[in-house]
Amino acid sequence: MAKQEDVFKTIVAHAKEYGFVFQSSEIYDGLSAVYDYGQNGVELKNNIKRYWWEAMTMLHDNIVGIDSAIFMHPSVWKASGHVDAFNDPLIDNRDSKKRYRADVLIEDEIGKMEEKINKEVAKAAKRFGDSFDESMFRQTNPRVLDYQRKRDELHARFAKAMEDNDLVDLKQIILDYGIVCPVSGTRNWTDVRQFNLMFKTEMGSTADGAMDVYLRPETAQGIFVNYLNVQKTGRMRLPFGIAQIGKAFRNEIVARQFIFRMREFEQMEMQFFVRPGDELKYFDFWRQTRMRWHKALGLGDDKYRFHDHEKLAHYANAATDIEFKMPFGFKEVEGIHSRTNFDLAQHEKFSGKKIQYFDPELNESYVPYVIETSIGVDRMFLTVLCSAYDEQQLEGGDSRVVLRFPAALAPVKCAVLPLVKKDGLPEKAREIQHRLRFDFTCHYDEKDSIGKRYRREDAIGTPYCITVDHQTLEDGTVTMRHRDSMEQQRLSVDEVERILKEEVSLNSLLKKLL
Ligand code: GAP
């Protein structure tokens, strides 16, 4: 575990050192849980967004995109339930003055119990070797059974307190299980209070009668309130979807794990409107379709799993998360929810406007049902970055850090490098770079030895380096170095261009989805 934490710290440091992610306002000591994307980060992020956007809007005839405003009428958030129920239970430690999410403290305690069980299993596996039967051990070992019973008891009590919104019992659980503040080490806790996660600000001057408005905590509501506009102006027939990419804001109490939980982040959401009764069929369709989108990246099929929700929101009739194996465990990257007609019906009620679809086949009007797919751009960025990072030992005791990004997502697709800074090689290299840059993000670098330049490109994940040498001046050929294998081929520039088009284009990824 400690090792994985170290790996994660190294990845975070690498992301800063190579211009992927910076702490926001760093020269003022930073702003907690807010990050800026640097020169390489923004390219990677844009490529992830393009992959999602094109998979949604270009590969599906019946999905269109929108870009709605961040500010929305305050009634939107009343209707959606966010004003009344978008809360986290918080608790303060009086000694350290640190604030925590009560549910996270308890979940961490459950995690510790699970760790104890896993340790027992690992110890026994070592002791018994090949003859070890893990499932039998878990079912019969008295110590493991005791830990499991305690964990299940805590889990059941915690789930009930959360479901009943019982803040008194949440605090009591923290006291009963002796959970201490990680900073002060004391149990000097305040009561648990609900904390609304929406950021509020004012629109208009006070003299005009300023209105409280919120920074949107999800992009989905911008889609719901535009359902009728898009359906009518696009003459859309059910089933159809509306996709959107945009910023969302949440005043997270505990922001942890770098860009995994941020206060300002970006979402890629798609609401798919269907006939009532068809929703579970389409839920299943989107569950599979979205998993295929993730796996097409080739980050490793074993790194993904579904986490189907047992406990559903009162308006949902199915929900699952796609989880990815981060260095800090399997974590949610995307949610897929069957939201019934809850949101549209609420907006119908609060706005007083009819939000219905006339179904020509059934000859009747109804409020459509919705399947939502919702993925965080930043979390997706983190999955790609974590799985790409590799410290490789090379022959001769040398080593390199390489980001093995899927080529289509790599921030820079190729680097053109003159072998030496004389004899007309820089001019020839510039000529090649100027030809390639219309189609590919293309670096030019002539500083330092060729080896150092290769390492710099490896460290930002550039899939191909094109080296221009004296032979280039004679026959027009260059060497093309492959990032992952470090192999080099002698090729004409036409061939280089053809290979690049084939290997780094988004099309090659999108074709895997059909
Ligand atoms: N419209 C549904 C919705 O917003 P959610 O599960 O709250 O559902 C969807 O969020 C996705 O947005 C998550 O799976 C995650 O990838 C991303 N996300 C949510 N909160 C985030 C945060 N504080 N920082 C970064 N990403 C976040």
Residues whose N, C-alpha, C, O or C-beta is under 5 A from the ligand:
A	BS01	GAP	P217 E218 A220 R250 I259 F260 R261 M262 F265 E332 V333 E334 G335 S374 I375 G376 D378 R379
